[in-house]
Amino acid sequence: MKMAKVNIKNLFLGLIFVGTASFVNAQTTQGENTNPTTSQSTNLTIEGLKKQIETNPKDTESLAKLAAAYQEASDWANAVDTWKKISALLPDWAPSYYSQAYAYQSAKDDANAKIAYEKYIATVKPEEVEQNKKNLAYAYFYIAFAEQQSDPNKAKEHIAKSIQYDPTNQDAIKLSKTLNS
């Protein structure tokens, strides 16, 4: 089982590096993938992974690849469901909660995105904080943004944490100024 966790961590780190460039774009653009070749390839990948998982439903590495393929296809509901399966199998693996939050956010389900980001923050182990600073910064930023109207004091706490983890994030700096003015 430990080997599966290491492979999943390596896979997720790879997905983060590959997906980082398109992360902002995915948050701000709408619509499905318009390239039929890519879409067909993604569908074949999804079908192949689903068959693989049928034979071993606890194959977390294949589940992570399937969740990423659903995200690639902008199939947010299936991405969330698949990330939830991974969280059930590996409840202390924080990246699955971050990925759930990302999928919820992409699906415009802000309430569940906020809950998943909070779960991600709570699940990151102290020894993993350094390697997760950018994601922690974004999670805290998202929560602060979501809470700015309902609980400005909590939002101030979260934005301070966001800036602590990423002092270069201009959106967090702007929100901090707005909250503290």
C-alpha positions as CSV (number, residue, x, y, z in Angstrom):
1,M,0.0,0.0,0.0
2,K,2.9,2.4,0.8
3,M,4.2,1.9,-2.7
4,A,0.8,2.9,-4.2
5,K,0.8,6.1,-2.0
6,V,4.3,7.0,-3.3
7,N,3.2,6.4,-6.9
8,I,0.0,8.5,-6.4
9,K,2.1,11.3,-4.9
10,N,4.4,11.3,-7.8
11,L,1.5,11.2,-10.2
12,F,-0.2,14.1,-8.5
13,L,3.0,16.1,-8.5
14,G,3.3,15.5,-12.3
15,L,-0.4,16.4,-12.8
16,I,0.2,19.6,-10.8
17,F,3.2,20.6,-13.0
18,V,1.4,19.8,-16.2
19,G,-1.9,21.4,-15.0
20,T,-0.4,24.5,-13.4
21,A,-0.2,26.3,-16.7
22,S,-3.8,25.7,-17.6
23,F,-5.1,26.1,-14.0
24,V,-5.9,29.8,-14.3
25,N,-7.3,29.3,-17.8
26,A,-9.6,26.5,-16.5
27,Q,-10.9,28.8,-13.8
28,T,-11.8,31.6,-16.2
29,T,-12.9,29.9,-19.4
30,Q,-16.1,28.0,-20.1
31,G,-17.0,25.4,-22.6
32,E,-16.0,22.0,-23.7
33,N,-12.8,21.0,-25.4
34,T,-13.4,21.8,-29.1
35,N,-10.6,19.7,-30.6
36,P,-12.3,16.4,-31.7
37,T,-9.1,14.5,-31.8
38,T,-8.2,15.4,-28.2
39,S,-11.7,14.7,-27.1
40,Q,-11.8,11.3,-28.8
41,S,-8.4,10.5,-27.2
42,T,-9.6,11.6,-23.8
43,N,-12.7,9.5,-24.1
44,L,-10.7,6.4,-25.1
45,T,-8.4,7.0,-22.1
46,I,-11.4,7.3,-19.8
47,E,-13.0,4.1,-21.1
48,G,-9.7,2.2,-20.8
49,L,-9.2,3.4,-17.2
50,K,-12.8,2.6,-16.3
51,K,-12.2,-1.0,-17.5
52,Q,-9.0,-1.2,-15.5
53,I,-10.7,0.0,-12.4
54,E,-13.5,-2.5,-12.8
55,T,-11.0,-5.2,-12.3
56,N,-9.4,-3.4,-9.3
57,P,-11.7,-0.7,-7.7
58,K,-9.0,0.1,-5.2
59,D,-6.3,1.0,-7.8
60,T,-5.7,4.5,-6.6
61,E,-3.2,5.3,-9.3
62,S,-5.7,4.4,-12.0
63,L,-8.4,6.3,-10.2
64,A,-6.2,9.4,-10.1
65,K,-5.5,9.1,-13.8
66,L,-9.2,8.7,-14.4
67,A,-10.0,11.8,-12.4
68,A,-7.4,13.8,-14.3
69,A,-8.9,12.5,-17.6
70,Y,-12.4,13.6,-16.5
71,Q,-10.9,17.1,-15.7
72,E,-9.2,17.2,-19.1
73,A,-12.7,16.5,-20.6
74,S,-14.3,19.2,-18.3
75,D,-16.5,16.4,-16.9
76,W,-16.5,18.0,-13.4
77,A,-19.2,15.7,-11.9
78,N,-17.3,12.6,-12.7
79,A,-14.0,14.2,-11.7
80,V,-15.5,15.0,-8.3
81,D,-16.9,11.5,-7.8
82,T,-13.6,9.9,-8.7
83,W,-11.6,12.2,-6.4
84,K,-14.1,11.3,-3.7
85,K,-13.4,7.6,-4.2
86,I,-9.7,8.3,-3.8
87,S,-10.3,10.3,-0.6
88,A,-12.3,7.3,0.7
89,L,-9.4,5.0,0.0
90,L,-6.6,7.4,1.1
91,P,-8.4,9.8,3.6
92,D,-5.1,11.4,4.7
93,W,-3.9,12.2,1.2
94,A,-4.5,16.0,1.0
95,P,-4.1,16.4,-2.8
96,S,-7.3,14.5,-3.4
97,Y,-9.2,17.2,-1.5
98,Y,-7.5,20.0,-3.4
99,S,-8.4,18.3,-6.6
100,Q,-12.0,17.9,-5.5
101,A,-12.1,21.6,-4.7
102,Y,-10.7,22.4,-8.1
103,A,-13.3,20.3,-9.8
104,Y,-16.1,21.8,-7.7
105,Q,-14.8,25.3,-8.4
106,S,-14.7,24.6,-12.1
107,A,-18.3,23.3,-12.0
108,K,-19.2,26.6,-10.3
109,D,-20.2,24.8,-7.0
110,D,-18.6,27.3,-4.7
111,A,-20.0,26.0,-1.4
112,N,-18.6,22.5,-2.0
113,A,-15.3,23.9,-3.3
114,K,-14.9,25.9,-0.1
115,I,-15.6,22.8,2.0
116,A,-13.1,20.7,-0.1
117,Y,-10.4,23.5,0.2
118,E,-11.0,23.5,4.0
119,K,-10.6,19.7,4.1
120,Y,-7.4,20.0,2.0
121,I,-5.9,22.6,4.5
122,A,-6.8,20.4,7.4
123,T,-5.3,17.3,5.8
124,V,-1.9,18.7,4.8
125,K,0.6,17.3,7.2
126,P,3.2,19.6,8.8
127,E,6.1,17.9,7.0
128,E,4.2,18.5,3.7
129,V,3.6,22.2,4.1
130,E,6.7,23.4,2.3
131,Q,6.0,21.4,-0.9
132,N,2.3,22.6,-0.7
133,K,2.8,26.3,-0.1
134,K,1.3,27.5,-3.5
135,N,-1.7,25.2,-3.1
136,L,-2.2,26.2,0.5
137,A,-2.0,29.9,-0.5
138,Y,-4.6,29.4,-3.2
139,A,-6.9,27.4,-0.8
140,Y,-6.7,30.1,1.8
141,F,-7.3,32.8,-0.8
142,Y,-10.4,31.0,-2.1
143,I,-11.8,30.6,1.4
144,A,-11.1,34.3,2.2
145,F,-12.8,35.4,-1.0
146,A,-15.8,33.2,-0.3
147,E,-16.1,34.5,3.3
148,Q,-15.5,38.2,2.7
149,Q,-19.2,39.1,2.9
150,S,-20.4,36.6,5.4
151,D,-17.5,36.6,7.9
152,P,-15.0,39.4,7.2
153,N,-12.9,38.6,10.3
154,K,-12.4,35.0,9.2
155,A,-11.7,36.2,5.7
156,K,-8.9,38.5,7.1
157,E,-7.4,35.5,8.9
158,H,-7.5,33.3,5.8
159,I,-6.1,36.0,3.5
160,A,-3.2,36.6,5.9
161,K,-2.4,32.9,5.8
162,S,-2.6,33.0,2.0
163,I,-0.1,35.8,1.8
164,Q,2.1,34.1,4.4
165,Y,2.4,31.1,2.0
166,D,2.6,33.1,-1.2
167,P,3.6,36.8,-0.7
168,T,3.7,37.4,-4.4
169,N,0.1,36.6,-5.1
170,Q,-1.3,39.9,-6.4
171,D,-5.0,38.8,-6.1
172,A,-4.4,37.9,-2.4
173,I,-2.7,41.2,-1.8
174,K,-5.6,43.1,-3.4
175,L,-8.1,41.2,-1.4
176,S,-6.1,41.8,1.8
177,K,-6.2,45.6,1.1
178,T,-9.9,45.5,0.5
179,L,-10.6,43.5,3.6
180,N,-8.4,45.7,5.8
181,S,-9.5,49.1,4.6
